[in-house]
Amino acid sequence: MKNKLILQILAGAFFLGIIAIALIMVFNTDQGAPADTAGLKLADYFIELGGKAVQCRLCPNRCTLSDGQTGLCRARQNIDGKLYSLVYGKIASAHNDPIEKKPLFHFLPGTMSYSIATAGCNMTCNFCQNWSLSQKGPDEVKSRDMTPGQVVDEAMAAGAKSIAYTYTEPTIFFEFMRDTAKLAHEKGLKNIMHSNGYINPEPLAELIAYLDAANIDLKGMSAKFYAEYTTSGQPDAVKETLITLKQNGVWLEVTNLLIPGGNDSEADMRELAKWIKDNLGSDTPLHFSRFYPTYKLENLIPTPKETLLRAYDIAIDEGLKYVYIGNIETDNGATTFCPDGSIGIKRIGYFIAENNLIGGKCKNNEEIAGVWQ
């Protein structure tokens, strides 16, 4: 009986040992298994900090992320000590738009631009007019998988002359934008982006090789405004982007969304117009855009028409040649004037009602700055 009991104890101990070893093996396998990165794109601009931490180097936010964390943009995640794009080819919006909608008024006017976006943004503006897409992660919106080749093919099939990286912030899908833009050039399409300009110099320099035109949002002139209304971003970085684009031959236009009580004082308007003239040139088009209450600023009123008209007059007074008013109908807020005051291009909304320019020249042979063919 005693020997039998000893054998039973030994057998039980052996059985429990086998179970313990199996559990240890399962645990160790789970902990050591590589994270699932299938279908994700390794990011181009980041550094490894050790201990599986990384720092993103794509934009001035320079997010430092521990394993598993996602950046402020919601589009980049640290997975097992490497940074991955979560939005490569995840197209959440695609439309064939008039190029005037970007808005670009002096670049191939009257043509269509195939426009794409993913979810996410590297700013968190409380006045965002497209927050349902820009302030969401890729798992919170509907999207379809597309390759750069498919985007280019769809653009060409739609009769577009360009591809626009727009709607949200194209910087956050940088790798897809660059790969698509490179292929687009090979197929004879132009590349344009509408951006907040919040990108680091190195990736910007890489992108410029394939970029033909840009409209950049200069949201305000002060760090105080950016801190209060965007919670991320600094105007100096945006200004650096604007100057770099201009110096490298990318056709450039600027948009300023006028927010009541935020950046709509006469001093704000004059400072903006003067900075553009002094740093980008008097022939750089400036678009003043009307704010509509949305997202976290639903308590505000829409920008009064009188404010927009005053901004227009101030910018002209400061020496800018081409000033426009958007998001509201005005008599001449979308009209391109020749130096003699005659109409070069008359627009109604995003569409051209009258075009008197020939190869970018007025009837008296005076040139209008831009890219016309």
Residue, then its C-alpha position, 0 to 999 in steps of 0.5 A: m500500500k505504501n509503495k502504491l501511494i508513493l507511485q501515485i504521488l510520483a505520477g501526479a507530480f510528473f503530470l503536474g510538471i508536464i503541465a507547468i512546462a507546457l504553460i511556460m512554453v505557451f507564455n514564452t511563445d506569446q511574449g516572444a512572438p513578433a507582432d502582426t505587421a502584415g499589410l502595414k508599411l514600415a515608416d521612413y522617418f523614425i529613430e530607435l531609442g532603445g528598449k523598444a521605444v522610437q521617435c517619429r521624425l516625420c513632423p515637428n511633433r516628434c512623437t516619442l512612443s513606447d511599444g504599442q503606442t500610436g502617435l498624435c496623428r493616429a496614423r503611426q504606431n510603434i510595433d515591437g520597436k519599429l514605427y509603422s504607417l497604419v494608413y498606407g493605401k487605406i483610402a478613406s475618401a476619393h473624389n474627382d474634384p475641380i482643382e479650384k476646390k483645393p483651392l488652387f486658382h493659378f494652377l491648371p484652372g478648369t481641370m479636374s484633380y483626383s483627390i485622396a485622403t486617409a484618416g488622421c492628422n498631425m494637428t488637433c484643430n478645434f475648428c476643424q472643418n473635416w473633423s469626422l475624417s481628420q480627427k479619427g483613426p483608420d479603424e474608426v472610418k470606412s476605407r478601401d485598400m488601394t495601391p499607388g498604381q490603382v490611384v493613378d489608373e483611376a485618376m487617368a480614367a477619370g480624366a484628371k490632370s493631377i492627383a491631389y493629396t488633400y481633405t485631411e493632412p497628407t503628411i501623415f500618409f507620407e509614404f503612400m503620397r510619395d510612392t503615388a506621386k512618383l508613379a503619377h509623374e511617370k504617367g504624366l500627371k501632376n501632383i498637388m497637396h493641400s496641407n497644414g505645412y507641418i512637416n520636417p525639412e528632410p521628408l519635405a525635401e524628398l517630397i518636393a522632387y515629385l510635387d508640382a503645386a501646394n496650397i498651405d494653410l497658414k492658420g495664424m501668425s502667432a504661437k499663441f493662436y496655434a497653441e490655443y486653436t490647434t493644440s499642436g503645431q508652431p507657425d514658424a515650422v509652417k512658415e519654413t515649409l512655405i519658404t522652402l516650397k517657394q524656393n524650390g519652384v513648387w507653385l504655391e498658394v496660401t489659405n487662411l481660415l478667418i475665425p471670429g475672435g481668433n485671428d480676424s483682427e485687422a492687425d492679424m490680417r495685415e501681419l499675414a499679408k505683409w509676411i506673405k509679400d515679404n517672404l513669398g512674393s506679392d504674386t503669391p495668391l492668398h485665399f481667405s476662407r469663411f469659418y462655419p461653426t463645427y467640431k469644438l467651436e459650434n458656439l461661434i458664429p460664421t465669419p461675417k461677410e464684412t470681415l472677409l471683405r475687409a480682409y480682402d481689402i487689407a491684403i490688397d492694400e498691403g501689396l498682394k496682387y491676387v486675393y480671394i474669398g472662399n466658402i461664401e458667394t461674393d461679387n468678385g471674391a473668386t475673380t482673377f484680375c489683370p493688372d489693368g483691372s480687367i477680368g482675367i478669370k471669372r469664377i462662380g463657386y469652383f467653376i470658371a464662368e469666363n476665361n480671358l487669359i491666353g497662356g496665362k496672359c491678359k489681353n494686353n499681353e501682361e502675364i499673370a503668375g501661375v502654371w497654365q498648361 
